[in-house]
Amino acid sequence: MTHTSTFYQRGATPIFASQADPRLHYCLYVPHQLADDDRAPLVVVQHGTARSAANYRNQLKEFADEQGAVVLTPIFPAGLVDPTDLHNFKFIEYQGIRFDRMLLSIVDEVASRYPVAAEKFYLHGFSGGGQFTHRFLYLHPDRLAAASIGAPGRITQLDDALPWWLGTKGFEEKFGQPIDVDALRRVPIQLVVGSEDVETWEIMNRGESNWMDGAELTGTTRIERLRTLEKNYRSHGLDITFDVVPGAAHSGRKILPTVERFFTDQFKNRSNPGT
């Protein structure tokens, strides 16, 4: 007889509360064939504004089964502290909550229960999740095997002349650590966006809480802003793959197969370091 708690440890799991902060949650997809002594790749997908974490998890089931990977999708609810807030996690720190540390605590929690290689995991985020992903990268390059940054509406360039979050001026004072550019250079980075991702209503929103004057100088569309980030990253010698998905507008679902291919290549490279 299978115990209920054991049954729900595999496949698409329930939504769990974070033990570090029960206001935050996560769900998983764990391949049934995963053995207790495996060292499975851990793929973390950070949701965007809509918090569609379970949808991403479900879309990655086949990929996870094929690759023997565990998929973790954190859920950082809207309305924390301020019931009208939608953007909290995107800028890493919000009302005393450090979302980078919260993610790491969830990763550690998952690693205590599943046979995953959690010391270096694979992180993808689209839209608001893409904002979180590249800012998390600045703080924790040592924890990432690869990073996939999808269509962020607001970018943070590696530029100490620009104030946070347009750039990295005051980064060490804000976060208590400098940016290790040498470590960033060791992380394979995918920048990915749809060829038709050209709507501007959500990213040219002057006067809203997630606006800073100067954001408009990075580009009008998400494509233009991601190209600005690419130029900035290449000027610092970062390892960049830039992918444009034909026919895709602002759709995390449609760019996901391109993300899967990028991560599959990275799995192979880590298995064969000489390649």
RAJO-V101060 format. One record per residue. RES is the residue in one letter. PHI is phi in degrees with one decimal (999 if undefined). PSI is psi as a letter, one per 20 degrees, with the letter a starting at -180 (NA if undefined). D_LAST is the distance of its C-alpha to the last C-alpha in Angstrom with 2 decimals. Layout:
# RAJO-V101060
res;phi;psi;d_last
RES;PHI;PSI;D_LAST
RES;PHI;PSI;D_LAST
This chain:
# RAJO-V101060
res;phi;psi;d_last
M;999;p;46.03
T;-85.1;p;43.07
H;-71.5;q;43.71
T;-56.2;g;43.45
S;-64.1;h;41.21
T;-69.2;g;38.79
F;-56.6;g;38.78
Y;-84.3;j;37.80
Q;-84.0;i;34.85
R;-121.9;r;32.71
G;72.3;b;32.09
A;-81.3;o;33.31
T;-81.9;r;35.00
P;-65.1;r;38.09
I;-83.4;p;37.94
F;-103.4;q;38.06
A;-82.7;q;39.62
S;-66.6;p;37.66
Q;-72.5;h;39.25
A;-76.4;h;38.86
D;-154.3;n;40.71
P;-63.6;i;42.17
R;-71.0;h;42.59
L;-104.6;q;38.85
H;-138.1;r;37.29
Y;-163.0;q;34.19
C;-136.9;r;33.33
L;-137.0;q;30.46
Y;-122.8;p;29.04
V;-121.1;o;28.15
P;-54.4;p;27.17
H;-63.7;h;29.97
Q;-80.9;i;27.73
L;-64.6;p;26.17
A;-91.7;q;27.15
D;-65.1;h;28.60
D;-103.6;j;26.03
D;-72.6;r;22.94
R;-128.4;m;20.57
A;-71.8;q;20.18
P;-60.9;q;18.32
L;-107.9;o;21.15
V;-107.1;o;21.39
V;-105.9;p;24.29
V;-118.4;o;26.00
Q;-90.9;p;28.70
H;-66.6;r;31.63
G;-103.6;b;33.53
T;-59.6;h;37.27
A;-75.7;i;38.27
R;58.7;l;36.71
S;-87.7;l;35.43
A;-62.8;g;33.14
A;-63.6;h;34.23
N;-63.2;g;33.56
Y;-61.9;g;29.90
R;-56.3;g;29.67
N;-66.5;h;31.33
Q;-70.3;i;29.19
L;-99.7;j;26.00
K;-59.6;g;27.41
E;-62.3;g;25.83
F;-58.2;g;22.36
A;-63.4;g;22.87
D;-64.5;g;24.12
E;-65.7;h;21.29
Q;-95.8;i;18.55
G;65.3;k;20.69
A;-109.3;q;20.81
V;-97.6;p;23.92
V;-106.2;p;25.16
L;-118.1;p;27.43
T;-123.0;o;29.66
P;-66.0;q;31.91
I;-129.4;o;35.34
F;-108.7;n;36.99
P;-60.3;q;40.43
A;-71.4;r;42.30
G;77.1;j;45.66
L;-73.7;p;44.84
V;70.8;f;47.78
D;-100.6;o;48.64
P;-64.3;i;49.24
T;-94.7;i;48.51
D;-75.7;p;45.12
L;-116.7;i;42.05
H;-111.9;i;39.51
N;-37.1;f;39.42
F;-68.7;h;35.79
K;-62.3;h;34.33
F;-105.7;j;35.32
I;76.2;g;34.24
E;-112.4;p;37.71
Y;-150.1;o;40.82
Q;49.4;l;44.23
G;84.8;i;42.90
I;-94.5;p;40.06
R;-98.7;o;36.58
F;-70.2;h;34.40
D;-65.3;g;31.16
R;-69.3;h;32.70
M;-64.7;g;34.02
L;-63.3;g;30.62
L;-62.5;h;29.28
S;-67.9;h;32.35
I;-67.5;g;31.73
V;-58.6;g;28.12
D;-63.3;h;29.57
E;-63.7;g;32.26
V;-62.6;g;29.91
A;-64.6;h;27.89
S;-75.5;i;31.24
R;-115.5;i;31.87
Y;-134.1;q;28.60
P;-81.5;m;25.64
V;-117.0;q;23.04
A;-88.3;m;20.38
A;-85.7;i;22.52
E;-65.7;h;21.64
K;-137.8;o;18.84
F;-116.2;r;19.52
Y;-105.3;p;18.70
L;-121.4;p;21.60
H;-126.0;q;22.90
G;-146.8;q;26.34
F;-118.8;p;28.27
S;62.6;d;31.34
G;-60.3;h;32.94
G;-67.4;h;29.91
G;-68.9;h;27.81
Q;-61.3;g;30.26
F;-59.0;g;29.83
T;-60.5;g;26.03
H;-75.4;h;25.67
R;-75.8;h;28.52
F;-61.3;g;27.15
L;-56.4;g;23.88
Y;-63.2;h;26.07
L;-88.0;h;27.60
H;-137.3;l;24.83
P;-61.0;h;21.34
D;-68.8;i;20.83
R;-96.9;i;21.39
L;-110.4;p;18.91
A;-78.3;h;15.36
A;-168.0;q;15.69
A;-132.0;p;18.87
S;-119.9;o;20.21
I;-109.3;o;23.44
G;-104.8;o;25.66
A;43.6;l;28.70
P;-70.9;p;30.38
G;-79.0;h;33.97
R;-133.6;p;34.22
I;-114.3;q;31.57
T;-116.7;o;31.40
Q;-82.1;q;30.14
L;-76.7;n;29.00
D;-153.8;o;32.34
D;-75.6;i;34.87
A;-88.5;i;37.62
L;-105.2;p;37.60
P;-69.0;q;39.11
W;-61.3;p;37.28
W;-106.2;j;36.15
L;-63.3;h;35.93
G;-141.9;b;34.15
T;-114.1;j;33.60
K;-62.4;p;36.96
G;78.2;j;38.33
F;-59.1;g;35.11
E;-65.6;h;35.54
E;-66.7;h;39.19
K;-74.8;g;38.56
F;-110.1;i;35.73
G;80.0;j;36.31
Q;-159.5;q;33.02
P;-81.4;r;31.38
I;-87.1;p;28.17
D;-95.3;n;25.28
V;-65.7;h;23.53
D;-60.3;g;21.01
A;-67.8;h;20.03
L;-60.0;h;19.94
R;-65.6;i;17.41
R;-89.0;i;14.90
V;-101.3;o;15.38
P;-64.2;p;13.68
I;-123.8;p;16.91
Q;-103.1;p;18.07
L;-109.5;p;21.54
V;-138.4;p;23.13
V;-157.0;q;26.68
G;-79.9;q;28.85
S;-66.5;h;30.25
E;-107.9;j;33.74
D;-83.3;m;33.52
V;-122.5;j;36.47
E;-68.6;q;39.17
T;-119.3;i;40.33
W;-60.1;h;43.05
E;-89.1;i;41.01
I;-115.6;i;39.31
M;-111.3;l;42.24
N;-101.7;m;44.50
R;-53.7;p;46.45
G;93.5;i;48.52
E;-86.4;r;46.52
S;-65.9;h;45.12
N;-103.6;k;41.50
W;-109.6;q;42.46
M;-133.9;p;42.35
D;-59.8;p;43.84
G;113.9;h;41.08
A;-61.8;h;38.80
E;-65.5;h;40.18
L;-74.9;i;38.88
T;-86.7;i;35.25
G;136.0;r;35.95
T;-89.7;h;38.18
T;-106.5;r;35.75
R;-64.9;h;32.64
I;-62.1;g;30.64
E;-62.6;g;32.15
R;-68.2;h;31.61
L;-69.6;h;27.92
R;-65.4;h;27.64
T;-62.3;g;29.53
L;-65.0;h;27.10
E;-58.7;g;24.15
K;-59.5;g;26.03
N;-63.1;g;26.78
Y;-65.2;g;23.24
R;-64.3;h;21.90
S;-67.2;i;24.78
H;-102.3;j;23.46
G;76.7;k;19.89
L;-78.1;q;18.42
D;-88.0;n;15.10
I;-114.5;p;16.80
T;-116.7;p;16.41
F;-109.2;o;19.97
D;-119.1;p;21.03
V;-111.1;p;24.60
V;-91.8;o;25.73
P;-60.4;p;28.39
G;79.6;i;31.81
A;-89.8;p;31.14
A;-92.5;b;33.63
H;-86.8;m;33.47
S;-135.7;o;32.17
G;-62.3;h;29.62
R;-63.8;g;29.81
K;-75.8;h;28.89
I;-90.4;i;25.79
L;-61.0;h;24.52
P;-59.1;h;22.71
T;-69.4;h;20.60
V;-66.0;g;19.88
E;-58.7;g;19.00
R;-64.0;g;16.38
F;-61.5;g;14.83
F;-66.4;h;14.92
T;-59.1;g;13.65
D;-62.0;h;10.39
Q;-68.6;h;10.36
F;-59.0;g;11.33
K;-64.7;g;8.43
N;-65.1;h;6.00
R;-73.0;h;8.72
S;-74.6;h;9.09
N;-128.0;m;5.80
P;-57.9;h;5.54
G;-78.2;i;3.80
T;-82.5;NA;0.00
